[in-house]
């Protein structure tokens, strides 16, 4: 279990649910930057997929500017490999694992400055798993394991795949960490009633000669179709879970035209997150106001009766 953390309560305390979305994930950094600039205190974080990466790095004590530097300096061509020995997946994850360990080392959840959990799905039991103990990097590797693209992560009795399979925006996991606080959900997926832009020819990440050759063959088109199908399924599931789990505030950065594995301008994507967070600040201030806090407390008391 996540170890106990004591805080002095602030009117702008929240818990944060950070959704999945691959290359769109830098938008999370912009959201965090606006929060810090406006006195919004993130007291707990739950992350799915790329949200688990950003969330864990932030929970480890890094600032939004440091996160931006990390994401900007990462060479995407070295993140993914082609070794089938990593497990059943089109791309290997050794590059991602090495990068994560270079920043998080052997940190456990108890070592983090902010309570954090990562959401994954166990294909042995067909259920959502909230990871909040043990090695943080191992948990992230389970949360980001897009089925078919990256190999499942074997962790104890679990065989973990991307948490976005069942929970693209982990509101329930965030609420469980600090039930007394409002949940702010950041979704990187378009609503169902907003049409997506057609994806162009999709390049396959990697630097070796084989990958470059394959990128010119039909498999590149297969990657594009696969990414589109993942996005459609995630949008459907995200809207369903947001409706059921009912976060207090929803932030929707305008990142819908970015593909899962695009090589993006991290700064520009982060700015999209900033704009989306700035747009909801009035709503967030209402949600963290004294009357709203009293109402939440009353609802929790009534819910226990």
C-alpha positions as CSV (number, residue, x, y, z in Angstrom):
1,X,0.0,0.0,0.0
2,X,1.0,3.6,-0.5
3,X,2.7,4.9,2.7
4,X,1.0,7.7,4.6
5,X,1.9,11.3,3.7
6,X,0.8,14.2,5.9
7,X,0.0,17.6,4.5
8,X,-1.4,20.9,5.6
9,X,-4.7,21.3,3.7
10,X,-4.9,24.1,1.2
11,X,-8.0,25.5,-0.5
12,X,-6.5,24.5,-3.8
13,X,-5.6,20.8,-2.9
14,X,-6.5,18.3,-5.6
15,X,-5.8,14.7,-6.6
16,X,-4.9,14.2,-10.3
17,X,-5.9,11.5,-12.8
18,X,-3.5,11.5,-15.7
19,X,-4.7,9.7,-18.8
20,X,-3.0,7.8,-21.6
21,X,-2.2,8.9,-25.1
22,X,1.3,8.1,-26.2
23,X,3.1,11.1,-27.8
24,X,0.4,13.4,-26.5
25,X,1.6,12.9,-23.0
26,X,3.7,16.1,-22.9
27,X,0.4,18.0,-22.5
28,X,0.4,16.7,-18.9
29,X,3.5,18.7,-18.3
30,X,1.8,21.9,-19.3
31,X,-1.1,21.2,-17.0
32,X,1.3,20.7,-14.1
33,X,3.0,24.0,-14.9
34,X,-0.2,26.0,-14.8
35,X,-1.1,24.3,-11.5
36,X,2.1,25.4,-9.9
37,X,1.8,28.9,-11.3
38,X,-1.7,29.3,-9.8
39,X,-1.3,27.7,-6.4
40,X,-3.0,24.4,-7.2
41,X,-1.4,21.7,-5.1
42,X,-1.4,18.1,-6.4
43,X,-1.6,15.9,-3.3
44,X,-1.9,12.5,-5.1
45,X,-1.6,11.2,-8.6
46,X,-2.9,8.2,-10.5
47,X,-1.6,7.6,-14.0
48,X,-2.4,5.4,-17.0
49,X,0.2,4.6,-19.7
50,X,2.0,7.9,-20.6
51,X,0.2,9.4,-17.6
52,X,2.0,7.0,-15.4
53,X,5.4,8.1,-16.7
54,X,4.7,11.8,-16.2
55,X,2.9,11.2,-12.9
56,X,5.8,9.1,-11.5
57,X,8.4,11.6,-12.5
58,X,6.5,14.5,-11.0
59,X,5.7,12.5,-7.8
60,X,9.5,11.8,-7.5
61,X,10.0,15.5,-6.8
62,X,10.8,16.9,-10.3
63,X,9.3,20.3,-11.4
64,X,7.4,20.8,-14.7
65,X,10.4,22.5,-16.2
66,X,12.6,19.5,-15.3
67,X,10.0,17.2,-16.9
68,X,10.0,19.3,-20.0
69,X,13.8,19.1,-20.2
70,X,13.7,15.3,-19.7
71,X,11.1,14.8,-22.5
72,X,12.9,17.2,-24.8
73,X,16.3,15.5,-24.4
74,X,15.0,11.9,-25.0
75,X,15.9,10.5,-28.3
76,X,12.7,8.7,-29.4
77,X,14.6,6.6,-32.0
78,X,16.4,4.9,-29.1
79,X,13.3,4.2,-27.0
80,X,12.0,1.4,-29.1
81,X,13.8,-1.7,-30.4
82,X,12.9,-4.6,-32.6
83,X,14.1,-7.6,-30.4
84,X,11.4,-10.2,-30.3
85,X,13.2,-11.6,-27.2
86,X,11.5,-8.9,-25.2
87,X,8.3,-10.8,-25.5
88,X,5.2,-10.9,-27.8
89,X,5.1,-7.4,-29.2
90,X,6.1,-5.5,-32.4
91,X,8.5,-3.2,-30.5
92,X,10.9,-3.9,-27.6
93,X,10.9,-1.8,-24.4
94,X,14.5,-2.0,-23.3
95,X,15.2,1.5,-24.3
96,X,12.2,2.8,-22.5
97,X,13.1,0.8,-19.4
98,X,16.7,2.1,-19.4
99,X,15.5,5.7,-19.8
100,X,13.0,5.4,-16.9
101,X,15.6,3.8,-14.6
102,X,18.1,6.5,-15.4
103,X,15.7,9.0,-13.8
104,X,13.8,6.8,-11.2
105,X,16.5,4.2,-10.4
106,X,15.2,1.6,-8.0
107,X,12.6,3.9,-6.3
108,X,9.6,2.3,-4.7
109,X,6.2,3.9,-4.3
110,X,7.1,4.6,-0.7
111,X,10.1,6.7,-1.8
112,X,7.9,9.2,-3.8
113,X,7.2,12.7,-2.5
114,X,3.6,12.5,-3.6
115,X,1.3,9.4,-3.2
116,X,1.1,7.8,-6.7
117,X,-0.4,4.8,-8.3
118,X,-0.1,3.3,-11.8
119,X,-3.0,1.6,-13.6
120,X,-2.6,-1.5,-15.7
121,X,-4.6,-4.5,-16.8
122,X,-3.8,-8.1,-15.9
123,X,-4.6,-10.4,-18.8
124,X,-4.5,-13.4,-16.6
125,X,-7.5,-12.3,-14.6
126,X,-9.0,-9.9,-17.2
127,X,-9.2,-7.1,-14.6
128,X,-7.8,-3.6,-13.9
129,X,-4.9,-3.5,-11.5
130,X,-3.9,-0.5,-9.4
131,X,-0.2,-0.7,-8.7
132,X,0.9,1.2,-5.6
133,X,3.7,-0.8,-4.0
134,X,7.0,-2.2,-5.1
135,X,9.3,-0.9,-7.8
136,X,8.0,2.2,-9.7
137,X,9.6,1.5,-13.0
138,X,8.3,-2.1,-13.1
139,X,4.8,-0.7,-12.5
140,X,5.1,1.8,-15.3
141,X,6.3,-0.8,-17.8
142,X,3.1,-2.7,-17.1
143,X,1.0,0.4,-17.4
144,X,2.4,1.4,-20.8
145,X,2.4,-2.1,-22.4
146,X,0.1,-1.4,-25.4
147,X,-1.2,-4.9,-26.4
148,X,0.4,-6.1,-29.6
149,X,2.8,-3.1,-29.7
150,X,4.8,-3.7,-26.5
151,X,5.2,-7.0,-24.7
152,X,3.2,-7.6,-21.5
153,X,5.1,-7.0,-18.3
154,X,5.4,-10.0,-16.0
155,X,5.1,-8.8,-12.4
156,X,4.5,-11.4,-9.7
157,X,1.3,-13.3,-10.6
158,X,0.3,-10.6,-13.0
159,X,0.8,-10.4,-16.8
160,X,0.2,-6.7,-17.3
161,X,-0.8,-4.6,-20.3
162,X,-1.6,-1.0,-20.9
163,X,-4.1,0.4,-18.3
164,X,-5.9,2.3,-21.0
165,X,-7.4,-1.0,-22.2
166,X,-9.9,-0.6,-19.4
167,X,-9.2,2.7,-17.8
168,X,-7.8,5.4,-20.1
169,X,-8.2,8.2,-17.4
170,X,-7.8,6.7,-13.9
171,X,-10.3,8.7,-11.9
172,X,-11.3,5.9,-9.5
173,X,-7.6,5.2,-8.7
174,X,-6.9,8.9,-8.1
175,X,-10.0,9.2,-5.8
176,X,-8.9,6.2,-3.8
177,X,-5.6,7.9,-2.9
178,X,-7.2,11.0,-1.4
179,X,-11.0,10.5,-1.1
180,X,-11.6,13.9,0.6
181,X,-10.1,15.9,-2.4
182,X,-11.6,16.9,-5.7
183,X,-10.4,14.8,-8.7
184,X,-9.1,16.6,-11.7
185,X,-8.9,14.3,-14.8
186,X,-6.7,15.1,-17.7
187,X,-7.8,13.2,-20.8
188,X,-5.7,13.2,-24.0
189,X,-8.4,11.6,-26.1
190,X,-11.1,13.4,-28.2
191,X,-14.7,13.1,-27.2
192,X,-16.7,10.7,-29.3
193,X,-18.7,13.5,-31.0
194,X,-15.5,15.2,-32.4
195,X,-14.2,13.7,-35.7
196,X,-10.6,12.8,-35.8
197,X,-8.2,14.0,-38.5
198,X,-7.0,11.2,-40.9
199,X,-3.6,9.9,-39.9
200,X,-0.8,10.2,-42.5
201,X,1.8,7.6,-43.3
202,X,3.1,6.4,-40.0
203,X,6.8,5.9,-39.5
204,X,8.0,3.1,-37.2
205,X,10.3,4.3,-34.4
206,X,13.8,2.9,-34.3
207,X,17.2,3.5,-35.7
208,X,18.4,0.2,-37.1
209,X,18.5,-0.7,-40.8
210,X,15.9,-3.4,-40.6
211,X,13.4,-1.0,-39.0
212,X,14.1,1.6,-41.7
213,X,13.5,-1.0,-44.5
214,X,10.3,-2.2,-43.0
215,X,9.0,1.3,-42.6
216,X,8.7,1.5,-46.4
217,X,6.6,-1.7,-46.5
218,X,3.0,-2.5,-45.8
219,X,3.7,-2.9,-42.1
220,X,3.9,0.9,-41.8
221,X,0.3,1.0,-43.0
222,X,-0.6,-1.7,-40.5
223,X,0.9,0.4,-37.7
224,X,-1.3,3.3,-38.8
225,X,-4.4,1.2,-38.8
226,X,-3.5,-0.4,-35.5
227,X,-2.9,3.1,-33.9
228,X,-6.3,4.3,-35.2
229,X,-8.1,1.3,-33.8
230,X,-6.4,1.7,-30.4
231,X,-7.4,5.3,-30.4
232,X,-11.1,4.6,-31.3
233,X,-11.3,1.9,-28.5
234,X,-9.6,4.2,-26.0
235,X,-12.0,7.1,-26.8
236,X,-15.0,4.9,-26.3
237,X,-13.7,3.6,-23.0
238,X,-12.6,7.0,-21.8
239,X,-16.0,8.6,-22.3
240,X,-17.7,5.7,-20.6
241,X,-15.3,5.8,-17.6
242,X,-15.5,9.6,-17.2
243,X,-19.3,9.4,-17.2
244,X,-19.3,6.6,-14.6
245,X,-16.4,7.8,-12.4
246,X,-17.5,11.5,-12.5
247,X,-14.3,13.5,-11.9
248,X,-14.8,17.0,-10.4
249,X,-13.1,18.8,-13.3
250,X,-12.1,17.5,-16.7
251,X,-9.2,19.0,-18.7
252,X,-9.0,18.2,-22.4
253,X,-5.8,19.5,-24.2
254,X,-6.3,19.9,-27.9
255,X,-4.0,17.0,-28.9
256,X,-6.4,14.8,-30.9
257,X,-4.5,15.2,-34.1
258,X,-1.3,13.7,-32.6
259,X,-0.7,10.0,-33.3
260,X,0.3,7.4,-30.7
261,X,4.0,7.2,-31.6
262,X,4.5,10.6,-33.4
263,X,7.8,12.3,-32.9
264,X,6.4,15.6,-31.5
265,X,7.7,19.0,-30.5
266,X,7.5,18.5,-26.7
267,X,7.3,22.2,-26.0
268,X,4.4,22.8,-28.4
269,X,2.5,19.8,-26.9
270,X,3.2,21.1,-23.4
271,X,1.7,24.5,-24.4
272,X,-1.5,22.8,-25.4
273,X,-1.7,21.4,-21.9
274,X,-1.1,24.9,-20.5
275,X,-4.0,26.4,-22.5
276,X,-6.4,23.7,-21.5
277,X,-5.5,24.0,-17.8
278,X,-5.8,27.8,-18.0
279,X,-9.3,27.5,-19.5
280,X,-10.6,25.5,-16.5
281,X,-9.1,27.5,-13.7
282,X,-12.4,29.3,-12.9
283,X,-14.1,25.9,-12.6
284,X,-11.2,24.5,-10.6
285,X,-11.4,27.5,-8.2
286,X,-15.1,26.8,-7.6
287,X,-14.5,23.1,-7.1
288,X,-11.9,23.8,-4.4
289,X,-13.8,26.6,-2.7
290,X,-14.9,26.3,0.9
291,X,-18.6,25.6,0.1
292,X,-17.5,22.9,-2.3
293,X,-15.2,21.3,0.3
294,X,-18.0,21.3,2.9
295,X,-20.4,19.7,0.4
296,X,-17.9,16.9,-0.4
297,X,-17.4,16.2,3.3
298,X,-21.1,16.0,3.8
299,X,-21.5,13.7,0.9
300,X,-18.8,11.4,2.2
301,X,-20.5,11.3,5.6
302,X,-23.9,10.5,4.1
303,X,-22.3,7.9,1.9
304,X,-21.0,6.0,5.0
305,X,-24.5,5.9,6.6
